[in-house]
């Protein structure tokens, strides 16, 4: 989820609680008083017959697409067996409109002592699919059956509430250019008609391949929205949540982490110990940061315009 200011807590919704009791087949549904969320989603924890759950809700018409994508992302991240995420349970239509996502509740606090563990685990998750390719059938040279050879994802996922174009693509540069950056510029053109930004994009997309010279990029499973508000820890392990998952270049993951800071040196040291930086890393980080500034511009308005324009100017030098 994107960074945002907290919004007021929701009052109890009897229709919602009736729906949850029926859908989860529980006679117990007691609010714990623990809530979360912001101006995109609201969240509430409940005690049920089968343990404590966390329910995220959103009244927008596109909420079901957003939550179904989040559920698939949590499933994929959890299936790696490397990182810890809340176990998703199901997505339901909200009785007052929109939808809700029900997931396991995890008692957690801000990421502190386990920052280096998160960096190591994240890098290992990024390497998992890459290693599957190299461990293919040595006789036939056929990749492992569960190796993901393309960039994209098996469902639509959202970064914030804006859907991501996740159609599979063999070429990372084409995927990032067309299905990430160009999509954001099309939204800007539709909603704001900013000619200066579009003119700069027409120049930038021509030179985009130079940032990937001599790079062999393989798909890695990404959280997709790894800012400090989407990570935490229990007493034993780091926790990731609110993903915008897809298979992409592992370096992409670190861009939004750097934008908003709050990740310790130990996090980066542990990450780069598993996956060292490669030539041109800093330039590609600026490029990947551009996506997130554009996405924030499209979500929250012109307060992010100057940052996006400054990044484009630096990339065009």
N, C-alpha and C positions, 0 to 999 in steps of 0.2 A: 504494500500500500504506500501511496505517496505521503510525504510529510505534510502535516496539516495541523490546524489548531483544534483542540478538543471541543466537542459539542455537548449540549446538555444531555444528561441521562434520560432514557426513555422511561415512561411510567409503565406499570404492569399492563400487559395486553391479554385479556382473558381469552379472546379468540385464538391468539397465537399459542397460548398455553394449552388450550383444548386440543389444538392441532398436534402439538408436540406429544402430549400424552397418548393420543391415538396412534400417531405414526411410530412412536418409539415403544409402544406397548408397555407403558409404565404407569403405575398408580401414583407414584411419588414424583412430584415436580416442584421442587422448592428452590426459590431464588436464593443464591448465596450472598448476594450483595456485591459480588465482584463483577465489574463491568469494564468495558473498554471500547475503543473505536474512535471515530473522529467525524469529520464532515463528509466522508464517503460511506462508511458503514457504522452501525451500532452493534455492540456485543453484550451478551449477558450469560452468566454461568448459572447452571441449575443442577441440583442433586436429583438423580433418578434412581429407579430400582437397580440399574446396572452400572452405577457410578456417576461421576460428575461430568457434565457436558458443557460445551461452550457454543452458543448460538450467535452467529453473525446475521444481521438482517439489513436489507436495503429496499427502499420503496420504488426505486427506478424501474421502468419497464425492462431494461436490459440486465437487471440484477441476476436473473437466472443464468444467463450466458456467463456473466462474470464469476458467479459462484461455482458453476459446473466446471469452468476452467481451473479455478482454484482447487477444487476437489481433485481433479485429474493431476494437477501439479503436485499436490501433497502426496498422492498415491505414488507418483513416479519418484519423488525425492525419498520417500520412506522405503520404497522397494530397493533402493541401493544398499540398504543395510549399513550405511556409513554415517549419515546425518540423522538427527532426531527431529521429527515434526509431529504436530498433532495428528492423530489418526482421523481422517474424515469419515463421517457416518453417512450423510445423505444431504441432498438439496431438496427443499420443498417450496412450493408456492406459498407466499405469505398471504394470510387471509385478508389483509388490508391493501394488497397490491405489492408487486415486487417479489422477492424471494428471500429465503434464509438458508444458511449453510450450518449444519450441525456437525460438530467434531468433538473429539476427546478434549477434555480440559486438562491442562498441564499447569501445575503450580510452579511459577518461575519468577525470576527477578532479572534486573538489568545485567547485561554481560560484563563481567569484570575478570575474575580469576581464570576463567576458561577461554580467554581470547585466543591464546596460542593454539589450544585444542580446536577451536572453530576454524582457524586458518589452515591447520593441517587436515582436518576432516573435509573442508571445502575443496582443497586441492586434490585430495584423494577421490572425492566424488567426481571432480572434473576429469580426472585421469581414467576413471573406471571404463568408460566407453572406448576411449583411445586404446587402452590395454586389451580390450576384447578383440579389436581388429588385429592386433599383433599376435594374438593367441589363436588365430584361425587355424584351420586344418593345414598342417605343414606339407602334406602330400599333395592335396589338390589346390593348395593356396587359396582355398575358399574361406572367407571371413566367418567368424562364429555366427551361429544362427540368430543370436539376439543382439548383434552389433547394429547400431543405428548409423547408417551410412550417409544420411542427409541432414540438412539443417531445417529446423521447424519443430512441429509438435503435432500430436494426434488429435488435438482439439484446440479451439480458440481459447486463449488465455488473455487476461487483461492486466495492463500495468496502470494501476489506478482503476478507473472505470472505462478507459479507452481500450477497445479490443485490439489485439495484435494479429497481424496477418501471418499465420503460422503454416501456410502451405509449404510442403516439402520442397527443398531446393538443393541441388548438388553443389552449388557454388556459394560460398560464404559471402564473398564481396557483393555478388548480385543480391543475395538474400538481405544483407544488411542495408544495402543501398535502396532497394526497391520496397522491401517489406517492413523496414523500420524507418529509415530517414524519409524516403519519398512519401510514405503514408502520412507521416507527421506534417510534412510540408503541404500535402493535399488538404489536410484538415485546416491548416493555417490559411490557405488560399480560400477555402470555402467559408470559414468563419470570420476571418479578419482581412483577407485580401492584401496582405503585406507584400508589396512589390519588391522592396529592398531585400527581404529575406529570400524570396523566390529567385531573384536575380543572382544572389550569392550562391544559392543551392545549384543553379544551372552551371555555375563555374566550378563549384566544389565536386560535383559528381563526375566531372571529366577527369579530375586528378585523383579520384578515390583509390584506384588500384595501386598508386605509388606507395601508399601506407602499408601495403601488404607484400611488398617486393621480397622475394626469397622466403616467404612464409608458407609452410605446409600446414593448413588448418584442418583439424578433424573435429567432428561434432562432440561437444561435451554437454552433459545435462546441466542446466543452469537454474538457479533460483529465479533470477531475472530481475529482482527488485531488492537487491541486498543493501539497503541502508540500515543504519543502526536501530531504527524503530521496528525492524522486522526480525531482530535476533534477540535472544535472551539466554538464560541458563537456569538449570536446576542445580541441585547440590552436586550432581554427578556428570552432567553433560550439557553442551550448548544446545539450543533449540532454534530452529528456523521456522518461520510462519509467513503468511500472506505472500505466497510466491506468485510470480508471473512467468511460470516455467516454460522453457523450450530448449532445444538442442542448438547450441551456438558456439562461438569462439570463447574459450575459457577466460580470456582477458576482459571480455565484455562485462563479466560479473563484477569486476573491481571498480568500474567507473563511478557508479552512484555511491559506492562505499566511500570513495575519495571526495565526492562532491560535498557531502554533509559531515565528513569527519567522524570523530568519535570511535574509530577503530584504532586500537593501540598498535604500537610498533611491533609487539610480540605477535599480533595477528598476521601482519605482513611478513615478518621474518619466517614464521612457521609455514606460511603459504609458499613463499619463494624458495624455501628449502626443498619442497616437494616439486614445484614447477618453477625453475629459475626464469627470470626475465629474458626475453629474446630481443634481438635488434629491432629498434623502432617502437618499443613498448610505449614510450611517453607520448609519441604522436598518435598512436592508436587509442590511448586513453583519452586524449582530447576529443578524438573523433567519436568515441563511444559516449563520452560525457555529453556531446551535442544532442544525442537522442534524448537523454533525460531532461535537458533544459527545454528542448522543444515540447516534450511530453508535459512538463510542468506549465509551459506557456499555454498549451492547449487546454490544460485543466483549470489553471488558476488565473490566467490573464497576463497582461502586459508587464507585470512585475518581473517576469523571467525573460523578457525580450532582450534587454541589454546583455545579459549573460550569454544567451544563445548567439547573438550577433558577434560578441567579442570572441567566442570560440571559433566561429566561422572565419572571422578575419585572421585569427592566428593560424588556422589551418591553410588559408589561401596564401600566406606569405611565402 
